[in-house]
Amino acid sequence: MYVRRQFDILFMYLFSWRLILWSLFTGSLAFLCYQILLWKWVAIPWLPVSLIGTAVAFYAGFKNNQSYERSWEARKIWGSITNLSRAFGSASRAFITGEYANTTIAQQEVTEQIQVLIYRHIAWLYALKHSMRQRTQWEHQKKVNKRYRNFFEKNFDFATLEKEMAPFLNDEDEKWVRNKKNIPAQLLDRQSQHLAQLKKEGYIEDFRHMELQSLITELYKEQGGTERIKNTPLPRQFATTSTIFIVIFTFLLPFGMLTEFQQLGDGLLWLLIPFNLVVSWVFTLMEYMGDYSENPFEGLINDVPIYSIVRNIEIDLKDMLGETDLPEKIQPVRNILF
């Protein structure tokens, strides 16, 4: 997630240089054919071009709305995960007391059970974060995208899943989780089985068990929501046709502008090139932004900052446990927060 108020010139250049080259090419081609080669027949009426431009604007706007909706929904899901995590930590500390056991349970044992639950939840957060980091075939995999990811990996600590989960799982859990396919889902199931065992041993009673289990159910729901966005692309027919329409329109645009600028005189026909550049740049950049906003977990600058969110939740939960050696919040790298 880019965190500065406005994109700086460098980022605008990185976004736009290919688009500018395309606009210069189409404008120069129209000028060359009409003015230098004297192919007057290449000039096409402005009315059909403007109609195509109107249709393309509506279509690109629809796609961008859908892309933004996916990105914003992903952010809302992780906001809900934040709230549910805090609620689970707080409820665990308040509900798990050991007062319903047939024999007296030492406070230290109660505290240990609470810590196991909360630490396992932090491990679940890191496991879910890493599942969002896996690449899919419809995400951007061009050479330039790989260079960006390599740059971020050199300037940001992208630790492995095993390394990040290790401090929060006991030996039994760590060994148990190794062969699981969907680690986040299995860790939530582990939490449910743990809660059932705590009820059996008298750490909690029926009502408290149901309340804690309902939080686990909500976490399952939010995990399913973020997996749905990650594993389901924006329908490719919309993405593909939008790109095709933009290319067709921006190619025809300068040929439709020829007769309009010819009215200014032969000496000013060259103005076609900069005006075509501006109009084409607006349309192509609109398409570009929508294209790079539809996948909020693809490891690029428009991502939802789940690394930062998970770290903030970890800080909150450890603070609830009374720990003082808390990790630092993740800071932006080159104004980008992951």
VENMONOR-V744168 format. One record per backbone hydrogen bond with DSSP energy under -0.5 kcal/mol. NH is the residue of the N-H (numbers start at 1). CO is the residue of the C=O. If there is no record, write none. Layout:
NH/CO  NH/CO
This chain:
3/335  4/335  12/8  13/9  14/10  15/11  16/12  17/13  20/16  21/17  22/18  23/19  24/20  25/21  26/22  27/23  28/24  29/25  30/26  31/27  32/28  33/29  34/30  35/31  36/31  36/32  37/32  39/33  40/38  42/39  43/40  44/255  49/45  50/46  51/47  52/48  53/49  54/50  55/51  56/52  57/53  58/54  59/55  60/56  61/57  62/58  63/59  64/60  65/61  66/62  67/63  68/64  69/65  70/66  71/67  72/68  73/69  74/70  75/71  76/72  77/73  78/74  79/75  80/76  81/77  82/78  83/79  84/80  85/81  86/82  87/83  88/84  89/85  90/86  91/87  92/88  93/89  94/90  95/91  96/92  97/95  97/203  98/203  100/202  101/98  101/202  110/106  111/107  112/108  113/109  114/110  115/111  116/112  117/113  118/114  119/115  120/116  121/117  122/118  123/119  124/120  125/121  126/122  127/123  128/124  129/125  130/126  131/127  132/128  133/129  133/130  134/130  134/131  139/136  146/142  147/143  148/144  149/145  150/146  151/147  152/148  153/149  154/150  155/151  156/152  158/156  159/157  164/160  165/161  166/162  167/163  168/165  169/165  169/166  174/170  175/171  176/172  177/173  178/174  178/175  180/177  183/181  186/182  187/183  188/184  189/185  190/186  191/187  192/188  193/189  194/190  195/191  196/192  197/193  198/194  199/195  200/196  201/197  202/198  202/199  203/198  204/198  209/205  210/206  211/207  212/208  213/209  214/210  215/211  216/212  217/213  218/214  219/215  220/216  221/217  222/218  223/219  224/220  225/221  226/222  227/223  228/224  229/225  230/226  231/227  232/228  238/235  239/235  240/236  241/237  242/238  243/239  244/240  245/241  246/242  247/243  248/244  249/245  250/246  251/247  252/248  253/249  254/250  256/252  257/253  258/254  261/257  262/258  263/259  264/261  265/262  268/265  269/266  271/268  272/269  273/270  274/270  275/271  276/272  277/273  278/274  279/275  280/276  281/277  282/278  283/279  284/280  285/281  286/282  287/283  288/284  289/285  290/286  291/287  292/288  293/290  294/290  296/294  298/295  303/300  304/296  306/304  307/338  309/305  310/306  311/307  312/308  313/309  314/310  315/311  316/312  317/313  318/314  319/315  320/316  321/317  322/319  323/318  326/324  333/336  334/332  336/333  337/1  338/336
